[in-house]
Amino acid sequence: MLKKIFIRRVYNKKTIEYYLIKTFFWLQIKLLNVIAIIKGHKQTPPIWSRLAIELHSDCNRNCNFCPRYNDYSGVRKDKNGNHIKKQMPTWKIKDVIDQAAELGFRGSIGFHRLSEPFMDDRYIEVATYAKKKGMIIKDHTNSDIFKKNPEIIKKVDNLVDWLGIGLYDYKNEKEKNEQMEFWKKQFKKTNIEFSLAAEYPGSRINSILERKNNNDNLVTNFPCLWPMLGLWIRYDGEISLCCEDDQCMFNIGNVFENSLKDIWLSKKRIEIVNKLKRSKGRLNYELCKRCCYTGYIRYKYINKKFIETH
């Protein structure tokens, strides 16, 4: 409850919490810049801390609070609403992992973006490959695949270091707690946490909950650190600036055409990062003006109703 009150105060008006968060971001940016200079990379961090390689394009659900819900561009759905079903080739997935390892990356890696990673039969293979390179496997799932095929859990447990499980179908607190206990018992070694997006949905770009009037969104005054901390690769190789840029609107590069090093250190990407890490830097980009993320914390427009999922 206190956390919800704090977050509301951060975003709704210029309170002491608002200025505390801005100070926090300023200190984080200065620290990243110092590390970058020490490592010889001037004004860009030495390497990302979070890598996402999307194995495929599809999801077995069609949740209306998800950005893929209203995407008829051909990236997630075609103009008739049919799900796009494409995969990144296995050789390219492993090539990206190899490149990341050669650059010294040993942070967390996941294999989803706006797709359900465990729908892909190659998950165990590629996660094992990344694990052998010293990477930390951190992923998210709606758990439907585990319900249909519980044997997969044994293969995932301990291979995946951290797993976020989305709970969408409970009707009350009792059912929610029962589901949490159930999943905790299924995994003996993997660290399990839960997402309650159906109960507390965020205002995400292209979802049914995206704000139509964003003029009072104080988040646009905040610097954004996401592009400094993560590298997001869509199933077709296109690079997203962040998790809200599923359309890859910044044209940063493609892993089929560019190396990870060239993408990360490209002049264009660094210029974007340097603008966004300043206060009001988001106002330079139309997509960023629509965003309700702060960089570490996402403002949840609390909705006490359950959002229908299917």
C-alpha positions as CSV (number, residue, x, y, z in Angstrom):
1,M,0.0,0.0,0.0
2,L,2.8,2.5,0.9
3,K,4.5,1.7,-2.3
4,K,1.4,2.5,-4.3
5,I,0.9,5.8,-2.5
6,F,4.6,6.7,-3.1
7,I,4.3,5.9,-6.8
8,R,1.1,7.9,-7.2
9,R,2.7,10.9,-5.5
10,V,5.8,10.7,-7.8
11,Y,3.7,10.9,-10.9
12,N,0.7,13.0,-10.0
13,K,2.3,16.2,-8.9
14,K,5.7,17.7,-7.9
15,T,6.0,16.4,-4.4
16,I,9.1,15.5,-2.4
17,E,8.9,12.0,-3.8
18,Y,9.0,13.4,-7.3
19,Y,12.3,15.2,-6.6
20,L,13.7,12.3,-4.8
21,I,13.2,10.0,-7.8
22,K,14.8,12.6,-10.1
23,T,17.8,12.9,-7.8
24,F,18.1,9.1,-7.8
25,F,18.2,9.0,-11.6
26,W,20.7,11.8,-11.8
27,L,23.0,9.9,-9.4
28,Q,22.6,6.7,-11.5
29,I,23.4,8.5,-14.7
30,K,26.6,10.0,-13.2
31,L,27.7,6.6,-11.9
32,L,27.2,5.0,-15.3
33,N,29.2,7.8,-17.0
34,V,32.1,7.4,-14.6
35,I,32.1,3.6,-15.2
36,A,32.0,4.3,-19.0
37,I,34.9,6.7,-18.8
38,I,37.0,4.3,-16.7
39,K,36.3,1.6,-19.3
40,G,37.3,3.9,-22.1
41,H,33.9,4.2,-23.7
42,K,33.4,7.9,-23.1
43,Q,29.7,8.7,-22.8
44,T,28.2,5.2,-23.3
45,P,28.2,2.4,-20.7
46,P,30.8,-0.3,-21.3
47,I,28.1,-3.0,-22.0
48,W,24.5,-3.7,-21.4
49,S,23.4,-5.5,-18.2
50,R,20.3,-7.1,-19.7
51,L,20.1,-8.9,-23.1
52,A,16.8,-10.1,-24.7
53,I,16.8,-12.3,-27.8
54,E,13.3,-13.1,-28.9
55,L,13.1,-16.6,-30.3
56,H,9.9,-16.2,-32.1
57,S,7.0,-13.9,-32.7
58,D,3.9,-15.5,-31.3
59,C,2.0,-15.8,-28.0
60,N,-0.8,-18.2,-27.1
61,R,-2.8,-15.4,-25.4
62,N,-4.3,-12.2,-26.6
63,C,-4.3,-10.0,-23.5
64,N,-5.8,-6.5,-24.1
65,F,-3.3,-4.9,-21.6
66,C,-0.4,-6.1,-23.8
67,P,1.2,-3.9,-26.5
68,R,0.7,-6.7,-29.1
69,Y,-3.1,-6.5,-28.7
70,N,-3.5,-3.5,-31.1
71,D,-0.6,-4.4,-33.4
72,Y,-1.9,-5.2,-36.9
73,S,1.3,-4.0,-38.6
74,G,2.6,-7.4,-39.5
75,V,5.0,-7.6,-36.6
76,R,2.7,-9.4,-34.2
77,K,-0.6,-9.7,-36.2
78,D,-1.5,-9.2,-39.8
79,K,-4.2,-6.7,-40.9
80,N,-6.9,-9.4,-40.3
81,G,-5.8,-10.1,-36.7
82,N,-4.0,-13.4,-37.5
83,H,-0.9,-14.0,-35.3
84,I,2.4,-13.8,-37.1
85,K,4.4,-17.0,-36.7
86,K,8.1,-16.5,-37.4
87,Q,11.3,-17.7,-35.7
88,M,14.8,-16.4,-35.4
89,P,17.1,-19.1,-36.8
90,T,19.0,-21.1,-34.2
91,W,22.3,-20.4,-35.7
92,K,21.7,-16.6,-35.4
93,I,20.5,-17.0,-31.7
94,K,23.8,-18.8,-30.9
95,D,25.8,-16.3,-32.9
96,V,24.4,-13.4,-30.9
97,I,25.1,-15.2,-27.7
98,D,28.7,-15.8,-28.9
99,Q,29.2,-12.2,-29.8
100,A,27.8,-11.1,-26.4
101,A,30.1,-13.5,-24.6
102,E,33.2,-12.3,-26.6
103,L,32.4,-8.7,-25.5
104,G,32.5,-9.9,-21.9
105,F,28.8,-10.0,-21.2
106,R,27.9,-12.2,-18.2
107,G,24.6,-10.5,-17.2
108,S,21.0,-11.6,-17.4
109,I,19.6,-12.9,-20.7
110,G,16.0,-13.7,-21.6
111,F,14.3,-15.1,-24.7
112,H,11.1,-13.2,-24.9
113,R,9.9,-9.8,-25.9
114,L,6.2,-9.8,-26.6
115,S,6.0,-13.5,-27.1
116,E,5.7,-16.6,-24.9
117,P,9.2,-18.1,-24.9
118,F,8.3,-21.6,-23.8
119,M,6.1,-22.1,-26.9
120,D,9.5,-22.5,-28.8
121,D,10.8,-26.1,-28.6
122,R,14.4,-24.8,-28.8
123,Y,14.2,-23.0,-25.5
124,I,16.1,-25.6,-23.4
125,E,18.8,-25.8,-26.1
126,V,19.5,-22.1,-26.4
127,A,19.1,-21.4,-22.7
128,T,21.6,-24.2,-22.0
129,Y,24.0,-22.7,-24.6
130,A,23.8,-19.2,-22.9
131,K,24.2,-20.7,-19.4
132,K,27.4,-22.4,-20.5
133,K,28.7,-19.0,-21.6
134,G,28.3,-17.8,-18.0
135,M,25.1,-15.9,-18.5
136,I,22.2,-15.6,-16.0
137,I,18.9,-16.9,-17.4
138,K,16.0,-14.5,-16.5
139,D,12.7,-14.9,-18.2
140,H,8.9,-14.5,-18.1
141,T,6.0,-16.8,-18.9
142,N,2.2,-17.0,-18.7
143,S,2.8,-20.7,-17.6
144,D,0.2,-22.1,-19.9
145,I,2.8,-24.4,-21.5
146,F,3.8,-25.8,-18.1
147,K,0.1,-26.6,-17.4
148,K,-0.2,-28.5,-20.7
149,N,3.2,-30.3,-20.3
150,P,4.4,-30.4,-16.7
151,E,7.4,-32.4,-17.7
152,I,9.0,-29.2,-19.1
153,I,9.2,-27.8,-15.5
154,K,11.9,-30.4,-14.6
155,K,14.0,-29.2,-17.5
156,V,13.5,-25.5,-16.7
157,D,14.1,-25.8,-13.0
158,N,17.6,-24.7,-12.2
159,L,18.4,-24.0,-15.8
160,V,16.5,-20.7,-15.5
161,D,17.8,-18.7,-12.6
162,W,14.8,-16.4,-12.3
163,L,11.4,-16.8,-13.7
164,G,8.5,-14.3,-13.6
165,I,5.1,-16.1,-13.9
166,G,2.1,-14.1,-15.0
167,L,-1.1,-14.9,-13.1
168,Y,-4.1,-13.9,-15.1
169,D,-7.0,-16.2,-14.3
170,Y,-7.7,-16.0,-10.6
171,K,-11.0,-14.5,-9.4
172,N,-10.2,-13.6,-5.8
173,E,-7.4,-13.4,-3.3
174,K,-7.8,-17.0,-2.2
175,E,-7.3,-18.3,-5.8
176,K,-4.3,-15.9,-6.3
177,N,-2.6,-17.2,-3.2
178,E,-3.3,-20.8,-4.1
179,Q,-1.8,-20.3,-7.6
180,M,1.3,-18.7,-6.1
181,E,1.8,-21.6,-3.7
182,F,1.3,-24.1,-6.4
183,W,4.0,-22.7,-8.7
184,K,6.4,-22.2,-5.8
185,K,6.1,-25.9,-5.1
186,Q,6.8,-26.9,-8.7
187,F,10.2,-25.2,-8.9
188,K,12.8,-26.3,-6.4
189,K,15.8,-24.3,-7.5
190,T,14.6,-21.5,-9.9
191,N,13.7,-18.3,-8.2
192,I,10.0,-17.6,-8.8
193,E,8.3,-14.3,-8.8
194,F,4.8,-13.3,-10.0
195,S,3.3,-10.7,-12.3
196,L,-0.3,-9.6,-11.6
197,A,-0.8,-7.6,-14.8
198,A,-4.4,-8.5,-15.2
199,E,-5.2,-7.0,-11.7
200,Y,-2.7,-4.1,-11.9
201,P,-2.2,-3.4,-15.6
202,G,0.2,-0.7,-16.7
203,S,-0.5,1.9,-19.3
204,R,1.6,0.5,-22.2
205,I,2.0,1.7,-25.7
206,N,-0.4,0.0,-28.2
207,S,-2.4,-1.7,-25.3
208,I,-6.0,-1.0,-24.8
209,L,-5.0,1.0,-21.7
210,E,-2.6,3.4,-23.4
211,R,-3.4,6.9,-22.3
212,K,-5.1,9.1,-25.0
213,N,-4.2,12.3,-23.4
214,N,-0.6,12.3,-22.2
215,N,-0.2,16.1,-21.6
216,D,-0.2,15.7,-17.8
217,N,2.3,12.8,-17.8
218,L,5.2,14.0,-15.6
219,V,7.3,11.0,-16.6
220,T,8.2,12.8,-19.8
221,N,10.3,15.2,-17.6
222,F,12.4,12.3,-16.3
223,P,15.6,11.0,-17.9
224,C,15.4,7.4,-19.2
225,L,18.1,4.8,-18.5
226,W,16.6,1.8,-20.3
227,P,18.6,2.2,-23.5
228,M,21.7,2.4,-21.5
229,L,21.1,-0.8,-19.6
230,G,19.5,-3.2,-22.0
231,L,19.8,-4.6,-25.5
232,W,16.5,-5.9,-27.0
233,I,16.5,-8.0,-30.2
234,R,13.3,-8.8,-31.9
235,Y,12.7,-12.2,-33.6
236,D,13.6,-10.7,-37.0
237,G,16.9,-9.3,-35.8
238,E,15.7,-5.7,-35.5
239,I,16.9,-3.8,-32.5
240,S,14.4,-2.1,-30.1
241,L,15.6,0.9,-28.2
242,C,13.6,-0.4,-25.2
243,C,10.7,-2.7,-24.3
244,E,8.2,-0.1,-25.5
245,D,9.8,0.1,-28.9
246,D,8.4,-3.1,-30.4
247,Q,8.1,-1.5,-33.8
248,C,11.8,-0.7,-33.7
249,M,11.1,2.9,-34.7
250,F,14.6,4.2,-34.1
251,N,16.2,2.1,-36.8
252,I,19.2,1.3,-34.7
253,G,20.3,-1.8,-36.5
254,N,19.7,-5.5,-37.3
255,V,21.8,-8.4,-36.0
256,F,21.7,-10.0,-39.4
257,E,23.4,-7.0,-40.9
258,N,25.5,-5.5,-38.0
259,S,27.6,-6.9,-35.1
260,L,26.5,-6.3,-31.5
261,K,29.5,-4.2,-31.0
262,D,28.8,-1.9,-34.0
263,I,25.1,-1.6,-32.9
264,W,25.9,-0.8,-29.3
265,L,28.7,1.8,-30.1
266,S,27.0,3.3,-33.2
267,K,27.0,7.1,-33.3
268,K,23.2,7.1,-33.8
269,R,22.4,5.0,-30.8
270,I,24.8,6.9,-28.6
271,E,23.3,10.2,-29.6
272,I,19.8,8.9,-28.7
273,V,21.0,7.6,-25.4
274,N,22.7,10.9,-24.5
275,K,19.5,12.8,-25.2
276,L,17.3,10.5,-23.2
277,K,19.5,10.5,-20.1
278,R,18.9,14.2,-19.7
279,S,15.8,15.7,-18.0
280,K,13.0,16.2,-20.6
281,G,15.1,14.3,-23.1
282,R,12.0,12.2,-24.0
283,L,10.4,15.2,-25.6
284,N,12.8,14.8,-28.5
285,Y,11.0,11.6,-29.6
286,E,7.3,11.0,-30.3
287,L,7.4,7.4,-29.0
288,C,9.0,8.5,-25.8
289,K,6.4,11.2,-25.2
290,R,3.8,8.4,-25.0
291,C,5.8,6.3,-22.5
292,C,4.8,5.8,-18.8
293,Y,8.0,4.2,-17.7
294,T,10.6,6.1,-15.7
295,G,13.5,3.9,-16.5
296,Y,13.5,1.6,-13.5
297,I,9.9,2.0,-12.2
298,R,6.8,1.8,-14.3
299,Y,3.8,3.8,-13.2
300,K,0.8,1.5,-12.8
301,Y,-2.5,3.2,-13.4
302,I,-4.2,1.1,-10.8
303,N,-7.3,-0.6,-12.1
304,K,-9.3,-2.5,-9.5
305,K,-11.2,-4.5,-12.2
306,F,-9.8,-7.7,-13.6
307,I,-8.8,-7.4,-17.2
308,E,-10.1,-10.1,-19.4
309,T,-7.4,-12.4,-20.8
310,H,-7.7,-15.2,-23.3
